[in-house]
Amino acid sequence: MDLNTITEIQRPSRVEDVKEWQNGYAYLAGGTWLFSEPQVNTHTLIDLETLQWPSLTATADGLEIAATCRVIELENFAAPPDWLAAPLLSECCHSFLASFKIWNEATVGGNIIMSLPAGPMISLTSALEGVMTLWPRGGEPRQVPVLDFVTGNHQNVLQPGELVRSIFLPAHALKKKYAFRRFTLTHLGRSETLIIGTLCPEHREFVLTITASTLRPMQYRFDSVPSAAEVRSVVEGIPLDHYLSDTHGSPEHRQHLTYYFSEQIRQELSA
Ligand SMILES: Cc1cc2nc3c(=O)[nH]c(=O)nc-3n(C[C@H](O)[C@H](O)[C@H](O)COP(=O)(O)OP(=O)(O)OC[C@H]3O[C@@H](n4cnc5c(N)ncnc54)[C@H](O)[C@@H]3O)c2cc1C
């Protein structure tokens, strides 16, 4: 939609070109959310595309994903063969509501910053132990695990004017085996639950990451593949009011699916 409150668009080539931060400023990434509803309190968009950050940088240490990396670029990334978890990138890119129109424009950073429970880039990067680099206005860069960045439904730790620069996925996480489960009420619908398990082939550590069903990502670590009773106990330990309630599913149904899929993941990774 047209945003008729916008009176200025800045296209900086460096972040320092954005002088003083004001109420009414907003960073523009893919624009898929910004242009999807009226932004009555926004008068200036700061387009991040002109910063021209390299989208994906793979090294022996891991994968740095620029906040401005488009979902489609992540989907097309060719990973080294020993990054066993690489197919998860594609699985999560396909986990948006409604389709290719969103993947082609939406950015990885924009999705995490929206901090919606059904944000598949949150699922991906929290399961793969991602750490975000944030650039506060006038301060030193700070690093925050994705798991701690999202604090609730559409809530996170980002301060006014603070920019998300990148998300780093460590190689040790990318080398893990994984299992993925997702449920949507309708074909191409919004995720009602999205659960990922990872298993370290070397140390056997098992990590269960629960997203979409809960208001924010929840993660549980075990030294080895847990028993069925341990998985049940973890899921039963999540209070019902930590589950999302909306037209895509009730807390009770989300809790049921969370347990059902977590147990499937446990069995798959213990095989
Ligand atoms: C049809 C449709 C389906 C959708 N499906 C889903 C879905 O399944 N799951 C889901 O989670 N969302 C969904 N969305 C919402 C939204 O499109 C996505 O979350 C998308 O990934 C947002 O990314 P973007 O790059 O387009 O962000 P933008 O719309 O450009 O920005 C989103 C917000 O993040 C801020 N921002 C962006 N980049 C930065 C940065 N680097 N630093 C600081 N702030 C920044 C912007 O100022 C804005 O407040 C959907 C939207 C539509 C219209």
The ligand as a Gaussian input file, in Angstrom:
#p B3LYP/6-31G(d) Opt

LIG

0 1
 C        1.385000     -11.806000       2.862000
 C        2.338000     -11.699000       4.013000
 C        2.791000     -12.858000       4.643000
 C        3.687000     -12.783000       5.729000
 N        4.064000     -13.947000       6.332000
 C        4.844000     -13.883000       7.425000
 C        5.194000     -15.082000       8.122000
 O        4.808000     -16.183000       7.762000
 N        5.970000     -14.976000       9.224000
 C        6.419000     -13.753000       9.653000
 O        7.140000     -13.695000      10.658000
 N        6.103000     -12.612000       9.006000
 C        5.318000     -12.637000       7.927000
 N        4.966000     -11.474000       7.298000
 C        5.436000     -10.182000       7.875000
 C        6.735000      -9.653000       7.182000
 O        6.524000      -9.562000       5.816000
 C        7.959000     -10.530000       7.451000
 O        8.181000     -10.639000       8.840000
 C        9.230000     -10.068000       6.752000
 O       10.234000     -11.036000       6.926000
 C        9.733000      -8.701000       7.231000
 O       10.970000      -8.447000       6.583000
 P       11.209000      -7.152000       5.692000
 O       12.637000      -7.193000       5.247000
 O       10.217000      -7.024000       4.605000
 O       11.017000      -6.014000       6.791000
 P       10.468000      -4.522000       6.660000
 O        9.003000      -4.527000       6.368000
 O       11.340000      -3.715000       5.758000
 O       10.758000      -4.033000       8.166000
 C       10.138000      -4.675000       9.268000
 C       10.532000      -3.899000      10.545000
 O       11.915000      -4.110000      10.855000
 C       12.641000      -2.880000      10.897000
 N       13.962000      -3.189000      10.321000
 C       14.196000      -3.855000       9.173000
 N       15.514000      -4.101000       9.035000
 C       16.134000      -3.561000      10.115000
 C       17.492000      -3.548000      10.568000
 N       18.499000      -4.115000       9.884000
 N       17.771000      -2.951000      11.763000
 C       16.779000      -2.393000      12.503000
 N       15.468000      -2.398000      12.121000
 C       15.143000      -2.979000      10.938000
 C       11.805000      -1.905000      10.078000
 O       12.025000      -0.565000      10.461000
 C       10.391000      -2.394000      10.426000
 O       10.007000      -1.894000      11.698000
 C        4.124000     -11.513000       6.205000
 C        3.687000     -10.346000       5.545000
 C        2.808000     -10.430000       4.476000
 C        2.363000      -9.151000       3.822000

